[in-house]
Amino acid sequence: MSLPPETTPATAPAAATVPAAADTGVIHNIGYRAYQGPRLGRSYATRSLFTQSLRAAYGLGRSGKSKVVPMLMLALPVLVATMIVVIAVLQTADELAVDYPDFLNTVRLLVAIFVAAQAPVLLSRDLRYNTMPLYFSRPITRADYVRAKFAAMVSAMMIVMATPLLVLYIGSLLGGQSFGHNTGHFLIGLAAALLYALVYSAIGLLIAASTPRRGFGIAAIMGVLVVSNILASIVYGLSGGLHGDTPESANWAAMLSPGMLIDGFVKQVFGLATDSRAVHAPGALGVVVFAVEMIVIVGASYWAVDRRYRKI
């Protein structure tokens, strides 16, 4: 016997069979646990930032076009050094055609291009894309950030300059040249490279920290390094530097250019200024003044960059 149509389950009220879900809730345990490993702290974070910045200076870990300029500025000095060694070997010369510190002076424009192109990569991009809060949300401090960036820029520039010097040194020894002479001048070249790296990095990072626009930073850095060199050369020439017997006072013009400043200091300290027309620090007083100026450039630039990031 069938039930009447009006009493079938299909026609029963829905509210009577479906429980109300408004007052129910469920907590799911999906297995997340707090980190139980070692806390590496500030020093590890600073070293990681240094490594990442050094890689970025050569475009490592970035797109292919980011590697073009840094790798080209590294390859060209090495190519020039290789050509010098090959010529010396073929001519069985007792010495290289270009001494180690003079070689750095020869490729100084390439070094300037490298720091102008890569210093904004280390600082300007972080400012432009507002990534600074991400760095400072970690244990790293603003002083650690500046220290890591300076160390990375100096190290990157030392690689650019020390690599061709090493090619010259190894090539000269393989060519049978004097071990003592080449070792001594190779060390002088490394000292000059360190001065270039410190002074150029300080100038480049100071300018890069002043603008979030990479293009503006590149133009400003090149302007400071190139225009100052042109200005110093003009003043040097007007002071009698182009004459056969150059007056000692003309060498003070080197203070107007970071590159000439370093070259003149190295030549005077290590006795490499055999020609009166070679720019050098004028006497013992000039050595002290040139050294003080380099210290002021590096120290003041570092202080200014540190102050800049303390306000972020």
PENOR-V295408 format. One record per backbone hydrogen bond with DSSP energy under -0.5 kcal/mol. NH is the residue of the N-H (numbers start at 1). CO is the residue of the C=O. Records with the same first field share a line. If there is no record, write none. Layout:
NH = CO + CO
//
This chain:
7 = 4
8 = 5
11 = 8
12 = 9
16 = 13
17 = 13 + 14
18 = 14
19 = 17
24 = 21
28 = 26
30 = 28
40 = 38
44 = 40
45 = 41
46 = 42
47 = 43
48 = 44
49 = 45
50 = 46
51 = 47
52 = 48
53 = 49
54 = 50
55 = 51
56 = 52
57 = 53
58 = 54 + 55
59 = 56
60 = 55
62 = 59
66 = 63
67 = 64
68 = 65
69 = 65
71 = 67
72 = 68
73 = 69
74 = 70
75 = 71
76 = 72
77 = 73
78 = 74
79 = 75
80 = 76
81 = 77
82 = 78
83 = 79
84 = 80
85 = 81
86 = 82
87 = 83
88 = 84
89 = 85
90 = 86
91 = 87
92 = 89
93 = 88
103 = 99
104 = 100
105 = 101
106 = 102
107 = 103
108 = 105
111 = 107
112 = 108
113 = 109
114 = 110
115 = 111
116 = 112
117 = 113
118 = 114
119 = 115
120 = 116
122 = 118
123 = 119
125 = 120
127 = 123
128 = 124
129 = 125
130 = 127
131 = 126
132 = 126
134 = 131
135 = 131
136 = 132
137 = 133
138 = 135
145 = 141
146 = 142
147 = 143
148 = 144
149 = 145
150 = 146
151 = 147
152 = 148
153 = 149
154 = 150
155 = 151
156 = 152
157 = 153
158 = 154
159 = 155
160 = 156
161 = 157
162 = 158
163 = 159
164 = 160
165 = 161
166 = 162
167 = 163
168 = 164
169 = 165
170 = 166
171 = 167
172 = 168
173 = 169
174 = 170
175 = 171
176 = 173
177 = 172
178 = 94
182 = 178
183 = 179
184 = 180
185 = 181
186 = 182
187 = 183
188 = 184
189 = 185
190 = 186
191 = 187
192 = 188
193 = 189
194 = 190
195 = 191
196 = 192
197 = 193
198 = 194
199 = 195
200 = 196
201 = 197
202 = 198
203 = 199
204 = 200
205 = 201
206 = 202
207 = 203
208 = 204
209 = 205
210 = 207
211 = 208
214 = 212
217 = 213
218 = 214
219 = 215
220 = 216
221 = 217
222 = 218
223 = 219
224 = 220
225 = 221
226 = 222
227 = 222 + 223
228 = 223 + 224
229 = 225
230 = 226
231 = 227
232 = 228
233 = 229
234 = 230
235 = 231
236 = 232
237 = 233
238 = 234
239 = 235
240 = 237
241 = 236
242 = 237
243 = 240
246 = 244
250 = 247
251 = 248
252 = 249
253 = 250
254 = 251
255 = 252
256 = 253
257 = 254
261 = 257
262 = 258
263 = 259
264 = 260
265 = 261
266 = 262
267 = 263
268 = 264
269 = 265
270 = 266
271 = 268
272 = 267
273 = 267
274 = 272
278 = 275
281 = 264
283 = 281
286 = 282
287 = 283
288 = 284
289 = 285
290 = 286
291 = 287
292 = 288
293 = 289
294 = 290
295 = 291
296 = 292
297 = 293
298 = 294
299 = 295
300 = 296
301 = 297
302 = 298
303 = 299
304 = 300
305 = 301
306 = 302
307 = 303
308 = 304
309 = 305
310 = 306
311 = 307 + 308
312 = 309
//
